[in-house]
Amino acid sequence: MADALLFNPRTYDPTHFDPETRRLLRATVDWFEARGKRRLIEDYRSRAWLADFLEFSAKEKLFATFLTPASAAEDGPDKRWDTARIAALNEIFGFYGLDYWYAWQVTILGLGPVWQSDNAAARERAAELLDQGEVFAFGLSEKAHGADIYSTDMLLEPDGSGGFRASGSKYYIGNGNAAGLVSVFGRRTDVEGPDGYVFFAADSRHEAYHLVKNVVDSSKYVSEFRLEDYPVSPQDVLHTGRAAFDAALNTVNVGKFNLCTASIGICEHAMYEAVTHAHHRILYGRPVTAFPHVRRELTDAYVRLVGMKLFSDRAVDYFRTAGPDDRRYLLFNPMTKMKVTTEGEKVIDLMWDVIAAKGFEKDNYFAQAAIEIRGLPKLEGTVHVNLALILKFMRNHLLDPAEYAPVPTRLDAADDAFLFRQGPARGLGAVRFHDWRPAFDAYARVANVARFREQADALCEFVTTAAPDEEQSRDLDLLLAVGQLFALVVHGQLILEQARLTGLDEDVLDELFAVLVRDFSAHAVELHGKDSATEEQQRWALGAVRRPVVDEARSARVWEAVESLAGAYEMAP
């Protein structure tokens, strides 16, 4: 059962993909395995740039195959933008090291404005650069403003010939040291307001492009760069006006989805190490895994990780099925970024409490996992930003469902073209969702699913009778507590949908929902303690607290699955 749920390089064979995708994914795993654990860790510790990895990617045309949409591909059917296989590669990169994933991730972000553009020359250039093995960068953030794109200080002065001269700096720009193309966001000096926004393509090798430094102590080259009178020709302009603003937000919509599966890969590798170590360590004459609290922590970590995978896999289906009349992905996307990545932090913390000092050792993957897992909830918008976004969908999702055709599992070899024609980044309050209740009804026989359903129904009552008033709606601290409760309902819904599609073992599902019941209760208690919570809201909060249904035999059976991970995978030296 464990092998079917967790990625294991020893047994990995993605037969559900087409032959070329299957070959490339397996070739990537084999490349990392051939390098070995010692080299992997040493490169991480020495902060070595990823030249050999990028050489491998170029030779195999890995990025070119996975990141060229069909509309820009001229040489065969294997090139397409396929979210399912992109997610699979995210997981592999996370498993071996976030530095590799990061170079890929910021390439995805850098390509976003290009693939959304009508500039045929820029699209053709990007496709050629991908074929050559180049990486890309996304020049949005600035040192003074972060990702506040309303306040950009990258200024474009018209040159009198239809182009511009660009001057300004960007900060936190991955791959800024090596990108063949940098998508840069700025504003014209001669046009006020949103009509003045411009997205343009720059080359990091141009003499007017000045690389300042890597702002982090890592192989990930998170650069500061400065443009000084950089010539922007009409052929370099990707978007102008409101379309440039929308391209920025829609690119982040595409890119933030990748954080969840990278987090999953990190947790999977760390879990093999942690369970193996704990199982073989003898303390007071017994294996560490004989202690009840250790079994509980490792079991909780395991089922949380399974939940991360189930939610993310199901979210892929909604991402790929999205269209102008189905924008449900706009909720499930920040959920993958916020909820799944923070679950990843919990998984690592639970395991670290078990293995303790072992988690600091320099010869283990776990030491870097414990550091890198912290970054994912903080990229592409903070947890708070994404929680606030999720809240925009709460009333419609909980109380006002609409009819949609069932969404199947989407592992087909299709191009996800809609992601690059999402349209204006507004109208979130009008997005409708299918009824969340049938997913729970299908598992009403599972004790802790039924217990959690009581809490979900209680949240509907809260929204109807005790929702924050106008004054409280300005109290973001209170709203974020409510957002956590809503996020748990959405998390549970997609987990249940995927469980039904995959035939998940009901013991694992029951144990997972026991954890979610505890989580909901904890967030309800947090809401109770908020300064601005009304007496009615406080009563509601305590009334929503539930105790999970305990079943020792079920927990023992799930523990057997966790224990089977001991020795199931060890990276070659």
HUMOGI-V135420 format. One record per helix or strand of 2 or more residues. SS is the DSSP state (@ for helix, = for strand). FROM is the first residue (numbers start at 1). LEN is the number of residues. If there is no record, write none. Layout:
# HUMOGI-V135420
ss=[SS & SS]
from=[FROM & FROM]
len=[LEN & LEN]
This chain:
# HUMOGI-V135420
ss=[@ & @ & @ & @ & @ & @ & @ & @ & @ & = & @ & = & = & = & @ & = & = & = & @ & = & @ & @ & = & = & @ & @ & @ & @ & @ & @ & @ & @ & @ & @ & @ & @ & @ & @ & @]
from=[2 & 19 & 37 & 51 & 62 & 70 & 83 & 98 & 120 & 136 & 149 & 155 & 164 & 181 & 193 & 197 & 209 & 222 & 234 & 237 & 242 & 258 & 282 & 286 & 288 & 292 & 329 & 366 & 383 & 394 & 417 & 428 & 437 & 447 & 472 & 476 & 506 & 535 & 552]
len=[4 & 17 & 10 & 10 & 6 & 3 & 14 & 18 & 12 & 4 & 3 & 4 & 11 & 8 & 4 & 6 & 6 & 11 & 3 & 4 & 15 & 23 & 2 & 2 & 3 & 30 & 32 & 11 & 9 & 6 & 4 & 3 & 5 & 19 & 3 & 27 & 23 & 9 & 12]
